Amino acid sequence: MRLKEIKLAGFKSFVDPTHISIPGHVVGIVGPNGCGKSNVIDAVRWVLDESSARHLRGETMQDVIFNGAGDRKQGHRASVELVFDNSLSRGGGEWASYAEIAIRRVLEREGNS
């Protein structure tokens, strides 16, 4: 299986729904300081069940939810989805029959996850 897309909404600096396409086997994330490169990596770790807010550069898990900036109000939920290409049926068991497999994690400011 190969990671083919990352979908973020309300996660840290990604307040608006953002889709990051990963077209090949080798991909680099580049950009100026403060553009959110580290937040992309944090998003992947979070979906893959990172449970320590400190490892995600925060104090509490609520810190992954957009906290507001300028005239933008704070968000009420963070959502990250990883989409995997399984066209070669490498996913085990019942998942082998699906060409695409997605994993999503959602956290609401009230604490529901």
Residue pairs with C-beta under 8 A, 6 or more apart in sequence:
1 84
1 85
1 86
1 88
1 90
1 91
1 101
2 22
2 25
2 84
2 85
3 22
3 82
3 83
3 84
3 85
4 21
4 22
4 23
4 83
4 84
4 85
4 100
5 19
5 20
5 21
5 22
5 82
5 83
6 19
6 20
6 22
6 40
6 43
6 44
6 80
6 81
6 82
6 83
7 17
7 18
7 19
7 20
7 79
7 80
7 81
7 82
7 83
8 14
8 17
8 18
8 20
8 40
8 43
8 79
8 80
9 16
9 17
9 18
9 77
9 78
9 79
9 80
10 65
10 66
10 75
10 76
10 77
10 78
10 79
11 39
11 42
11 43
11 46
11 64
11 65
11 66
11 78
11 79
11 80
12 36
12 39
12 42
12 43
12 63
12 64
12 66
12 78
13 36
13 39
13 66
14 36
14 39
14 43
14 66
15 66
15 69
15 72
15 75
20 40
29 37
29 40
29 41
30 37
31 37
38 57
42 50
42 56
42 57
42 64
43 80
44 80
44 82
45 55
45 56
46 56
46 64
46 80
46 105
47 80
47 81
47 82
47 103
47 104
47 105
48 82
48 103
49 105
50 56
51 61
53 59
53 60
53 61
53 63
53 64
56 63
56 64
57 63
58 64
61 107
62 107
62 109
62 111
64 78
64 107
65 74
65 75
65 76
65 77
65 78
65 107
65 108
65 109
66 72
66 74
66 75
66 78
67 74
67 75
68 74
68 75
74 109
75 109
76 108
76 109
77 106
77 107
77 108
77 109
78 106
78 107
79 104
79 105
79 106
79 107
80 104
80 105
81 102
81 103
81 104
82 102
82 103
82 104
83 100
83 101
83 102
84 91
84 100
84 101
84 102
84 103
85 99
85 100
86 95
86 96
86 98
86 99
86 100
86 101
87 99
87 100
89 96
89 97
90 96
91 98
91 101
95 101
105 113
106 113
107 113
